Amino acid sequence: CNAVQDQMTITITPPPIVNAGADDVYCANNPAISLSGSVTIASGATWSGGSGSFNPNANALNATYTPSQSEINAGILTLTLSSTGNGLCVVVTDDVTYTFSPAPTADAGIDQSLCANNSVASLTGVVTIATGGTWSGGTGAFSNANSLNTTYTPSAADIAAGTVTLTLTTTGNGDCNVVTDNVILTYTPAPTANAGLDRTVCANSADVSLNGSVSIATGGIWSGGSGTFAPDANTLNAVYTPSADDITNGTVTLT
């Protein structure tokens, strides 16, 4: 017999192409990832990997992925985009890796207690990752609100309120969200001193029974004149005996 032939045609279609996007770096306190996947040939794709969540869902090529805290703590995450609706083709995948950089930190220092008549606070702020910080809060004045180490002079309203909260906010955060920390300044009442009423005495009966009083402070000390205090200058109700010079001068001021 003569040879007999028959033919068949095999058509080879292109495979799907999947692109999960470029690797990227996100800040630990601003970690929501805007995905940018693409596919050709296949009718769709789905995301997988990680323990976070996809919004609106894992089948959206441009979904937003919110990583879990464990992924942020690990510092790295790999997501996989897999083609769907492949027809006669096998599934094609592509991976994308995201790295999480540390978030800024801010430390405004420990709370302080200040006296109302010695009320200027020395502030010592510390930030990490961010390039700087700025102070805010209160109705007083900062010597330089953009310096981490600065002073704060309270207003009369701050002192009257008895407390003021100052906030240190990070600046130069890059892709990170700002971070804040507070320090509370508390103002205690100022001491008072009352030396008593002015007195007039006779030169030949010049001893003066003093009647001093203080509040807040634990004591007081007398000074002034060239006479003597009995029993001593640390006794609020001491007796002051003026010197001959005091009597000659005709007046003496005790403090």
C-alpha positions as CSV (number, residue, x, y, z in Angstrom):
1,C,0.0,0.0,0.0
2,N,1.0,3.6,-0.5
3,A,1.6,5.6,2.7
4,V,-1.3,7.5,4.1
5,Q,-1.1,10.8,6.0
6,D,-3.3,12.7,8.4
7,Q,-2.5,16.0,10.2
8,M,-3.4,17.6,13.6
9,T,-2.7,21.2,14.5
10,I,-1.4,22.1,18.0
11,T,-2.1,25.7,19.0
12,I,0.1,27.0,21.9
13,T,-1.3,29.9,23.7
14,P,0.9,32.3,25.8
15,P,1.0,31.5,29.6
16,P,-0.4,34.0,32.1
17,I,1.9,36.7,33.3
18,V,1.7,37.7,37.0
19,N,3.4,40.7,38.6
20,A,3.0,41.2,42.3
21,G,4.7,44.6,42.2
22,A,8.1,45.8,43.5
23,D,9.5,45.1,46.9
24,D,9.1,48.1,49.3
25,V,9.8,49.3,52.8
26,Y,7.1,50.6,55.2
27,C,7.3,52.1,58.6
28,A,6.1,50.0,61.6
29,N,3.6,52.6,62.7
30,N,2.3,53.3,59.2
31,P,2.2,49.7,57.7
32,A,-0.9,49.7,55.5
33,I,0.4,48.4,52.1
34,S,-1.2,49.6,48.8
35,L,-0.8,46.5,46.6
36,S,-0.3,46.9,42.9
37,G,-0.7,43.5,41.2
38,S,-1.2,42.8,37.5
39,V,-2.0,39.8,35.4
40,T,-2.4,39.1,31.7
41,I,-3.9,36.2,29.9
42,A,-5.6,34.8,33.1
43,S,-8.9,36.4,34.0
44,G,-7.9,37.3,37.5
45,A,-5.6,36.7,40.5
46,T,-5.7,36.2,44.2
47,W,-3.4,37.2,47.0
48,S,-2.2,34.9,49.7
49,G,0.5,34.8,52.5
50,G,0.7,36.6,55.7
51,S,-1.6,36.7,58.7
52,G,-3.0,40.2,58.1
53,S,-6.1,41.3,56.2
54,F,-6.9,42.3,52.6
55,N,-9.3,45.2,51.8
56,P,-11.7,44.9,50.1
57,N,-10.6,41.2,49.6
58,A,-7.8,39.0,48.5
59,N,-9.1,38.9,44.9
60,A,-8.6,42.7,44.3
61,L,-5.3,43.3,42.5
62,N,-5.0,46.8,44.1
63,A,-6.2,45.7,47.6
64,T,-4.8,47.3,50.7
65,Y,-3.0,44.9,53.0
66,T,-2.9,45.5,56.7
67,P,-0.2,43.4,58.3
68,S,-0.6,41.8,61.7
69,Q,1.4,42.9,64.7
70,S,3.5,39.7,64.5
71,E,4.5,40.5,60.9
72,I,5.5,44.0,61.9
73,N,7.5,42.6,64.8
74,A,9.2,40.1,62.5
75,G,10.2,43.0,60.2
76,I,9.5,41.3,56.9
77,L,6.5,39.9,55.0
78,T,6.1,38.1,51.7
79,L,2.8,38.0,49.8
80,T,2.1,35.8,46.8
81,L,-0.1,36.8,43.8
82,S,-1.5,33.7,42.0
83,S,-3.3,33.8,38.6
84,T,-6.9,32.6,38.5
85,G,-9.1,31.7,35.4
86,N,-6.1,30.1,33.7
87,G,-7.9,28.1,31.1
88,L,-5.6,25.3,30.0
89,C,-2.6,26.9,31.7
90,V,-1.2,26.1,35.1
91,V,-1.3,28.7,37.8
92,V,1.4,31.3,37.7
93,T,2.6,33.1,40.9
94,D,4.8,36.0,41.8
95,D,6.1,37.1,45.2
96,V,6.6,40.6,46.7
97,T,8.5,41.3,49.9
98,Y,7.8,44.1,52.3
99,T,10.2,45.2,55.0
100,F,9.1,47.1,58.1
101,S,11.4,49.8,59.4
102,P,11.3,50.8,63.1
103,A,8.8,53.5,64.1
104,P,10.0,56.8,65.7
105,T,9.9,57.1,69.5
106,A,9.5,60.1,71.7
107,D,10.3,60.6,75.4
108,A,9.3,63.9,77.0
109,G,11.0,63.1,80.2
110,I,9.7,62.4,83.7
111,D,6.9,64.6,85.3
112,Q,8.2,67.5,87.3
113,S,7.0,69.3,90.5
114,L,8.0,73.0,90.6
115,C,7.4,75.8,93.0
116,A,5.2,78.6,91.9
117,N,8.0,81.1,92.5
118,N,10.7,79.0,90.8
119,S,8.6,77.7,88.0
120,V,10.9,77.6,84.9
121,A,11.1,73.9,83.8
122,S,14.2,72.4,82.1
123,L,12.9,70.0,79.5
124,T,15.0,67.1,78.1
125,G,13.3,65.3,75.2
126,V,14.6,62.3,73.4
127,V,13.5,61.0,70.0
128,T,14.7,58.0,67.9
129,I,14.4,57.4,64.1
130,A,12.8,60.8,63.6
131,T,15.2,63.7,63.0
132,G,13.8,66.0,65.6
133,G,10.9,67.1,67.8
134,T,8.8,70.1,68.7
135,W,7.2,71.0,72.0
136,S,3.6,72.3,72.4
137,G,1.0,72.8,75.1
138,G,0.4,75.3,77.9
139,T,0.0,79.0,77.6
140,G,3.5,79.9,78.6
141,A,6.7,80.2,76.5
142,F,9.4,77.8,75.3
143,S,12.9,79.2,74.9
144,N,13.0,77.2,71.6
145,A,10.0,74.9,70.9
146,N,12.0,73.1,68.2
147,S,14.9,72.1,70.5
148,L,14.7,68.9,72.4
149,N,16.5,70.5,75.3
150,T,14.8,73.7,76.1
151,T,13.1,75.6,79.0
152,Y,9.4,76.3,79.6
153,T,8.3,79.4,81.4
154,P,4.7,79.0,82.6
155,S,2.1,81.7,82.3
156,A,0.2,83.0,85.4
157,A,-2.8,80.9,84.1
158,D,-0.6,77.7,84.1
159,I,0.5,78.4,87.7
160,A,-3.0,79.2,88.8
161,A,-4.3,76.0,87.3
162,G,-1.6,74.1,89.3
163,T,-0.6,71.8,86.4
164,V,0.2,71.9,82.7
165,T,0.7,69.2,80.2
166,L,3.4,69.6,77.5
167,T,3.7,67.4,74.5
168,L,6.8,66.4,72.5
169,T,5.9,65.5,68.9
170,T,8.4,63.9,66.5
171,T,9.4,65.7,63.3
172,G,11.2,64.5,60.2
173,N,9.3,61.2,60.3
174,G,9.8,60.1,56.7
175,D,7.0,57.7,55.9
176,C,6.2,57.1,59.5
177,N,3.3,58.6,61.5
178,V,4.2,61.2,64.1
179,V,4.7,60.0,67.7
180,T,4.0,62.0,70.8
181,D,4.8,61.8,74.5
182,N,3.6,64.0,77.4
183,V,5.2,65.5,80.5
184,I,3.1,66.9,83.3
185,L,4.4,69.9,85.2
186,T,2.8,70.5,88.7
187,Y,3.1,73.8,90.5
188,T,3.1,73.8,94.3
189,P,2.3,77.1,96.2
190,A,5.2,79.5,96.9
191,P,6.2,80.2,100.5
192,T,5.1,83.4,102.1
193,A,6.9,85.4,104.7
194,N,5.5,88.1,107.0
195,A,7.9,90.0,109.2
196,G,5.1,91.8,111.1
197,L,4.1,95.4,111.3
198,D,6.6,98.3,111.4
199,R,7.4,99.4,114.9
200,T,8.5,102.5,116.7
201,V,10.5,102.2,119.9
202,C,12.3,104.5,122.3
203,A,16.0,104.7,122.2
204,N,16.2,103.8,125.9
205,S,13.8,100.9,125.5
206,A,14.8,99.7,122.1
207,D,14.4,95.9,122.4
208,V,11.8,94.6,119.8
209,S,9.8,91.4,120.2
210,L,9.6,90.2,116.6
211,N,6.6,88.3,115.3
212,G,7.5,86.7,112.1
213,S,5.5,84.0,110.3
214,V,6.0,81.8,107.2
215,S,3.9,79.4,105.3
216,I,4.9,76.5,103.0
217,A,8.5,76.8,104.0
218,T,9.6,75.1,107.2
219,G,11.2,78.1,108.8
220,G,12.7,81.5,108.5
221,I,15.9,83.5,109.3
222,W,16.2,87.1,110.3
223,S,18.9,89.4,108.9
224,G,19.7,93.1,108.8
225,G,20.8,95.7,111.3
226,S,24.0,95.4,113.4
227,G,22.3,94.4,116.6
228,T,21.6,90.9,118.0
229,F,18.7,88.4,117.9
230,A,17.8,86.4,120.9
231,P,17.8,83.5,121.2
232,D,19.0,83.5,117.6
233,A,18.2,84.7,114.1
234,N,16.4,81.5,113.2
235,T,13.6,82.1,115.8
236,L,10.5,83.6,114.2
237,N,9.6,85.3,117.5
238,A,13.1,86.4,118.5
239,V,13.9,89.6,120.4
240,Y,16.0,92.1,118.5
241,T,18.3,94.3,120.5
242,P,19.5,97.2,118.3
243,S,23.1,98.3,118.3
244,A,24.3,101.8,119.2
245,D,24.7,102.4,115.5
246,D,21.1,101.3,114.8
247,I,19.9,103.7,117.5
248,T,22.2,106.5,116.2
249,N,20.8,106.0,112.7
250,G,17.3,106.2,114.0
251,T,16.0,103.4,111.9
252,V,16.9,99.8,111.0
253,T,15.3,97.4,108.5
254,L,15.1,93.7,109.4
255,T,14.3,91.1,106.8
